[in-house]
Structures are given as C-alpha cells and as structure tokens.
Amino acid sequence: MSLPVSDPPQAPVERPLLVLLPGLDGTGLMFEPFVKALGSFKARVVRYPEGLTSYAACLHFARVQLPRGRPYLLLGESFSGPVAMALAAEQPEGLVGLVLCGTFARNPRPGLAWAVALLGLLPGRLPLALLRYLLLGRWATEPLLDRVRAMAPQVPPNTLKGRLRSVVTVDQTPLLGRIQVPSLALVGAQDRLVPPAATDWLRSHLPNLDVTRLQGPHWLLQTRPDAAVQAIEAFLGRLPKPPAAESVNDLSASAGAAEG
C-alpha cells in the first residue's frame, strides 16, 4: 500500500518590477495616471536630470537605475524608446521583457529633419493648445491639462530643444537584433506624433515584437491607463515561466511518476 504523496509547496512567483523611462520632458510626472492603474504591479520611475539631452547621457543615467537581484520589465515611452532598446540590447541580468509605448528606433519624422535648424526659433514654452492637439487629442481632460501645466515649467527650453535634436539623429536599428527578450509595442491608433511607419520599422527589425493597438492618442499611458495595464498583463502572461516555477513543475511531475 502506497502512501499518498502530497503536492510540493508552490514557491511564490515574484512579479517583475516595472521600470518606467519617461517621455521628452524627462520628469516622469505624466506617469501618475498609469502608476495609479497598475494595481499589484510595483513600478520604478526613472527621471532624467534637466541637463541630460543626448541619448548617450540618458542611457548611462538609466542604466544605473536598473534593479538588481530581481526580474523586471523595462518600459520606454516616446523619447525613451531608444534608451530602452539600447538597454535591452545589452541583455542585462533580470530583464524579462521590453515594452515600447508610442516610440521609435529612428527619427519618426525623417521628412522634417531639415527643421532641426529652426529649433532655436521655438518659443520658450510650447503652447498648451499645440501640446493638447499632438499628445492628447479628444482624450484631453482638465486633470490631464492641469498636469501638463504643472510639468511644463519644470522642463527648461534648452532641455526640450536638445532632446528634440537627439530624436532627429537617433537610429537604434543596428541594436534591435541583439534584443533577446520578448517585446511589446503599445500603439495609439490616433497618435499624431509618431506615425505607423515607425511601428512598421520596429516590427520588421525586431522579430520578438508583439503589437497592441489601442484607441487613443500619443499619450496612451495617460489617457488609457487601464487598457495599457491590461495589455501589459496579457503580455506578461505570455512570457516564459521563470526557472523557479519550471523547477517546481518538474518536481511535481517526478513525484507523480514515482507514485505510479
């Protein structure tokens, strides 16, 4: 007579930390609606100092902010997409997935590269009406506009112009083949800033890329936070099981075979 074999205790699976790299402003302030919607996710918001305008400088700064000793997802929004791609191409320990939101590997508007010489003519602050049109569209709300009003004075004009110059010249295409982790692109169907061609370029050079298209503007995380979280949850569910979970399943299978 054989005694019943109890199932081994299930080791708790640690949820990946979500590391958020900000858009052009670099402040991370516009992440608040998204962070509030994350629920059981834990997030770390990276905030670029105003003096960082080149992609090389932002990459160096973000690299030292990455967690150690735990799994994490890396999310690059808009301006920070190229930073996230470069970090993922380094295949850092603990990185389990890459999320790209409203972003690009190279200048998303190459036809406007000539306009870089005119950046010096931009006003000190971009008009709120222009930001609303480009970033929010019909999803603009007074709370979001209030947040834009609070964020804008924290970004010096020279910082904004320097980062725009970096966008014009960036091209991370050669790095895409080094990205080994599964990747997700969140795309706003009504994005007026980053055209569909930028996502098509990513898809053609990043074989592990899933694309989720949501109804919304460029600022998806701000206007559709719940839908964005659901898309990331679904993406997380498709990721390979961590080694700890696999070893527990293998142990269960071995115990069952011994009982038989």
C-alpha positions in Angstrom: 0.0 0.0 0.0 1.5 3.3 -1.0 1.0 6.4 1.0 -0.5 9.5 -0.8 2.1 11.9 -2.0 1.2 15.5 -1.2 1.9 18.2 -3.8 5.1 20.1 -3.1 4.5 23.7 -1.8 4.3 26.2 -4.6 7.0 28.8 -4.4 5.6 32.3 -4.7 6.4 33.8 -8.1 7.8 37.2 -7.8 6.1 39.7 -10.1 8.5 41.7 -12.3 9.2 45.3 -11.3 8.1 47.7 -14.0 10.8 50.2 -14.7 9.4 53.3 -16.5 11.5 55.5 -18.7 9.8 58.9 -19.4 9.0 60.9 -22.5 10.6 64.0 -23.8 10.0 66.0 -20.6 12.1 63.5 -18.6 10.3 64.4 -15.3 8.2 61.2 -15.1 5.3 63.4 -13.8 3.0 62.3 -16.6 3.2 58.7 -15.5 0.9 59.3 -12.5 -2.4 58.1 -14.1 -0.7 55.0 -15.3 1.1 54.2 -12.0 -2.3 54.6 -10.2 -3.8 52.0 -12.5 -1.0 49.4 -12.0 -2.7 47.7 -9.1 -0.4 44.9 -7.8 2.4 45.9 -10.1 5.3 47.8 -8.5 6.9 50.5 -10.5 10.1 52.5 -10.5 10.0 55.8 -12.4 13.3 57.0 -13.8 13.6 60.8 -14.0 16.2 62.4 -16.2 18.0 65.5 -14.8 17.4 68.5 -17.0 21.0 68.6 -18.1 20.7 65.3 -19.9 19.7 65.8 -23.6 21.7 63.2 -25.6 20.7 59.6 -25.8 24.2 58.5 -24.6 23.8 60.5 -21.4 20.2 59.3 -20.8 21.3 55.7 -21.4 24.1 56.0 -18.9 21.8 57.5 -16.3 19.1 54.9 -16.8 21.5 52.0 -16.7 22.4 52.6 -13.1 18.7 52.9 -12.2 18.0 49.3 -13.2 17.2 46.9 -10.4 19.5 44.1 -9.4 18.6 40.7 -8.0 15.0 40.7 -9.2 13.1 40.3 -12.5 11.8 43.4 -14.2 10.1 44.7 -17.3 11.5 47.8 -19.0 9.1 50.3 -20.5 10.3 53.1 -22.7 7.8 55.8 -23.6 8.2 58.0 -26.7 11.6 59.8 -26.4 12.9 57.0 -24.1 12.1 54.2 -26.5 15.7 54.3 -28.0 17.1 54.3 -24.4 15.0 51.2 -23.6 16.1 49.5 -26.8 19.8 50.1 -26.1 19.5 48.8 -22.6 17.7 45.7 -23.7 20.3 45.1 -26.4 22.9 44.9 -23.5 20.9 41.9 -22.2 21.1 42.9 -18.6 20.5 40.3 -15.9 16.9 40.3 -14.6 15.3 41.8 -17.7 12.4 39.6 -18.7 10.6 41.8 -21.3 10.6 45.1 -23.1 7.6 47.4 -23.5 7.7 50.2 -26.1 5.0 52.8 -26.0 4.4 55.4 -28.7 8.0 55.2 -29.7 10.6 54.6 -32.5 14.0 53.2 -33.3 15.0 56.1 -35.5 13.7 59.6 -36.3 9.9 59.0 -36.7 9.6 62.1 -39.0 12.6 62.0 -41.3 10.9 64.3 -43.7 11.2 67.0 -41.1 14.9 66.6 -40.3 15.6 69.9 -42.1 13.6 71.7 -39.4 16.2 70.9 -36.7 18.0 74.2 -37.7 14.8 76.0 -36.7 14.6 74.6 -33.2 16.2 77.8 -31.9 13.2 79.7 -33.1 10.8 77.7 -30.9 9.2 79.7 -28.1 10.4 79.1 -24.5 7.2 77.1 -23.8 5.2 75.3 -26.4 1.6 76.5 -26.4 -0.8 74.3 -24.4 -3.2 74.1 -27.4 -0.4 72.5 -29.5 0.5 70.0 -26.8 -3.1 69.1 -26.4 -3.5 68.6 -30.1 -0.4 66.5 -30.6 -0.4 64.5 -27.4 -4.0 64.2 -26.1 -6.5 64.9 -28.9 -10.1 64.3 -27.9 -8.9 62.4 -24.8 -7.8 65.7 -23.2 -9.4 66.3 -19.7 -8.9 69.1 -17.3 -7.0 66.9 -14.8 -4.5 65.9 -17.5 -4.2 69.5 -18.8 -3.5 70.6 -15.2 -0.8 68.0 -15.0 0.7 69.4 -18.3 0.6 72.9 -16.8 2.5 71.7 -13.7 5.0 69.7 -15.7 5.9 72.2 -18.5 7.7 74.8 -16.3 10.0 72.1 -15.0 11.5 71.5 -18.4 13.9 74.3 -19.5 13.6 75.3 -23.2 17.2 74.3 -23.9 16.5 70.8 -22.5 13.5 70.4 -24.7 15.3 71.6 -27.8 18.4 69.4 -27.0 16.3 66.3 -26.7 14.4 67.1 -30.0 17.8 67.4 -31.7 18.7 63.9 -30.3 15.5 62.5 -31.7 16.3 63.8 -35.2 19.7 62.0 -35.3 19.0 58.8 -33.3 19.0 55.4 -35.0 19.0 52.2 -32.9 18.2 49.9 -35.7 21.6 48.2 -35.5 20.9 47.3 -31.9 17.5 45.6 -32.5 19.0 42.3 -33.5 20.6 42.0 -30.1 17.4 42.2 -28.1 16.6 38.7 -27.0 13.7 39.2 -24.6 10.0 39.3 -25.8 8.9 42.8 -26.7 5.6 44.6 -26.8 4.7 47.8 -28.7 1.7 49.8 -27.4 0.5 51.9 -30.2 -2.1 54.7 -30.2 -4.5 54.4 -33.2 -4.8 58.2 -33.1 -1.2 59.1 -32.4 -0.5 62.4 -34.2 3.2 62.5 -33.2 4.7 59.0 -34.1 3.3 57.6 -37.4 2.5 54.0 -38.1 5.7 53.7 -40.2 7.7 53.9 -37.0 6.0 50.8 -35.7 6.3 49.0 -39.1 10.0 49.7 -38.9 10.3 48.2 -35.5 8.2 45.1 -36.5 10.4 44.4 -39.5 13.7 44.6 -37.4 12.5 43.1 -34.1 11.2 39.6 -34.6 10.1 39.1 -31.0 7.8 42.1 -31.1 4.1 41.9 -30.3 2.0 44.9 -31.3 -1.1 46.0 -29.4 -3.1 48.8 -31.0 -5.3 50.8 -28.6 -7.8 53.6 -29.4 -6.1 56.7 -28.1 -3.5 59.4 -28.8 0.2 59.6 -28.3 -0.1 59.7 -24.6 -1.7 56.3 -24.2 -0.5 55.7 -20.7 -2.1 58.9 -19.5 -5.4 58.6 -21.4 -5.9 54.8 -21.5 -4.1 53.6 -18.4 -6.4 50.7 -17.6 -6.3 49.4 -21.2 -2.5 49.8 -21.2 -2.2 47.8 -17.9 -4.4 45.1 -19.4 -2.2 44.8 -22.5 0.9 44.6 -20.3 -0.8 41.9 -18.1 -1.6 39.9 -21.2 2.0 40.3 -22.4 3.3 39.2 -19.1 1.1 36.1 -19.2 2.8 35.1 -22.5 6.3 35.4 -21.1 8.3 32.2 -20.4 7.9 30.8 -16.9 10.7 31.8 -14.6 13.1 29.0 -13.7 11.7 28.6 -10.2 8.3 27.9 -11.5 9.6 25.4 -14.0 11.6 23.5 -11.4 8.5 23.2 -9.2 6.6 21.8 -12.1 9.4 19.3 -12.9 9.4 18.2 -9.2 5.7 17.6 -9.3 6.0 15.6 -12.5 8.8 13.5 -10.9 6.7 12.8 -7.8 3.8 11.7 -9.9 5.9 9.3 -11.9 7.4 7.8 -8.6 3.9 7.3 -7.2 2.8 5.4 -10.3 
